[in-house]
Amino acid sequence: MSYLLRVQLPDRPGSLGSLAVALGSVGADILSLDVVERGAGVAVDDLVVDVAQGSLPDTLITAAEQLSGVHVDSIRPYSGFLDTHRELELIDQVATARDDRLQVLVDGAARVLRVGWTVVVGIGPHGAFRVVGSPGAPETQAGDVPWMPLQKPTVLDGEADWVPQFWKDMNTTLAAAPLGHSGRALLLGRPGGPDFRPSEIARLGYLAGIVATVLG
């Protein structure tokens, strides 16, 4: 079984090696690593690790946090694909899709940006509506989106009045980016966190901007 760990660790030589050894001591293999952010002597990395079926995720947290300066921000089961250049591949998939391009976008964006679900939101005469959603997107929809239209990618307040109670109950962190000048937005939901970091918001903005150009 695979898990996705978001880990803060000292940004110095040997830190990642020590973490790999610590995780290996409890039977975990690191399958992939993405650097989320670096700064002020701290690195934030996303690690996909594989463990034996039935192993408790708590053992991964305990092993990692025994190291000085290491903190596990979040851990959740991971069933995505292990690939590289994910944004470029998704853009290519959207560009070459014959139909349902927005469906290709939301399905791929959930994997690329490592969130629980993605939807494209629009505004019509009767308020907000969901244009298309990825697998796992909640049936409960927001009837009002006062943050639209968007001018730039942004983190949204997950406790705001417009947020459906079900999303709040799932402790869902939210972010969104405009899809060009279409009046629509790409909305991301990450049930259980962690919070979106500035580097992730920047990636979201670049992806949404390029895809909007591809979609015309």
N, C-alpha and C positions, 0 to 999 in steps of 0.2 A: 504494500500500500504506500502511496506517495502523499507527502504533505508539503505545503508551501509555508515556509517560515520567513517572516520579516525580522531581521536581526540588526540591532545596533552594536557596533564593535569598534574598538580603537583603530583608527586609520594609520596603521604602522606595519612594517614588514613582520611577517610571522603570525599576525592575528588570525588570518583566515586559515592558515595551516593548523594552528592550535585548535580552532573551532572544528575543523575537519576531524582531527584526532579525537576530540571530545565526543563528537557525534558518532564517530566510528566505534567508540568504546561501548555504546549502547546499541550497536548493530545497525546504524544508519549509514547509507551511502549517499553522498551528494551527487545528484544527477545534473543539475544546472545551477548557474549563479548569474544573477543580474545585479549590477550596481544601481541602486535607486538614487542615492545622493551621497555626496561627500562634502565635508566642510567642518571647520573648527576642530580638527583632529578626530572626527567621528565619521565612520562610514555606515550607511544603511544599505543592506543587501537583502535581496530576495533569493532564498535558496529552496530548490525543490529537492527533497530527500526521500529516499526509498527505505522502508522498514519492513520487517517481517509482518505478515498478517497477524493481527491480534495484539501487536505492540501498542503500548499506551503512549499517546503524544506527549503526556506530561513528562515522560522520561527524556524526551528531546529537550524540553525546556530546562529541566533540572541539569542535564549534562552541559548545555550551552552556558547557562548562567552561573555555573561553578567557576567560569573563567572571569578574571578581573576585567571590568569595564564592558562586559557583554550583557545585553538585555534583549529578550525576545519580545518584539512588539506584538506579534500575532502569529497564530498557527492555525491552519485549516486544511482539510483534505484537498488534494489537487488531482484533477483528472484531465488536465489540458495536455496539449502536445508540447514536446520539447523541441523547439526550433529556434533558428536565428533569423535576424533581420525581419522580425515579425511584422512591423509596420509596413515595410516595403512589399512584403508578400500579400498583406491584406489589401493594400492599395491596388496591386496588380489584379487581385481577385475581383475587386469591385469594378475595375476598369474593363475586365474581360467578361463579366457576367452579362448574359443576354437579357435577363429580366430579374426582378426582385433584387435590384442592387442594394437597396436599403436593408433588406433582410441579410444579405451577405455582409454588409457593414456591421450591423448590430451583433450578428453571430460571431464574427471575427473579433470585434472590438472587446467583447467580454473576455476572450482568451488573451488577446494582445496586451490589454491593460490590466489583466488579472483582477477582474471584478466579478461580483456575483451575477449581475445582469446589466443590460443596456437597452435603452429604448430611444426612438426618435420621437420627439414631442413637437406638435404643431399647435397653432391657435386658429380657431375658426369662429364663426358667428355665435356659437353657443359655448365658447370657452375653450379650454385646453383639451386636446385629444391625443391619444397614442397612435402614431402613424404605423409603427412596426416595433416589435420587441423581440429580444433574444429568448431562447429557452431559459426558463427560470425567472423571467420577469414577472413580477407580481400581478395578479389579476386586478387588484385594487389600484385604481389610477387616481392621480391628482386632478381634481376638478378645476383647480386654479393654479396658475404658475405666474405669480407676480414678478418673478425675476426675468421673464421674457418680455421683449426681445433682448437677447444677449449681444454684447459688443465684443466680449472676449471670454476665454475659458476661465472658469471660476469654481471655487469650492462653495457649496450651498449649505445653509444651516439645516441640519437634519432634524432639528426640533422646532422649526418654524411652523406657524399656524397652517400653512398650505399643505404640509407633509401629512399624508394619510397615517392614521394611528398604527396600522399594521407595519408600516415602514419603521415607525418609531420603536415599536415593540421589538423589532429585529435589530435595533441599534444600527441602523443603516447610515453609513456615511455617503454623501452625495457630491457629485461634481457634474458640470455640464459645459458644453462648448457650442458656439453657433456653427451651423452648417452653411457657411458663406452668408449670402444675403437672401436666403430662401425663407427666412422667418421661422425656420425650424431649428431645433437644438438636439444634440446628442447628449442624453442624460445617463449617467453612470450610477449604479447603486452597489455598495459593498456592505452587505449585511454582516454585522459583527466587527466592522472595521478591518484594518486600521485606517487612520485618517489619511487623506490624500496629501502628499507632499508636493512642494512647489515644482519639483522636477517632473512629477507625474502630470500635473496640470499643464506644464509646458508641452509634454509629449501629446497629451490629449488635444491641445490647441493645434499643434502641427498636423496631427493626423486628420482632425476634422476639417482644417483648412484645405489640405491637399485633396481629400476626398470630395469636398464641396466643389473644387475646381474640376475634378474628374467627372462629377455628376452634371456639371454645367448649370 
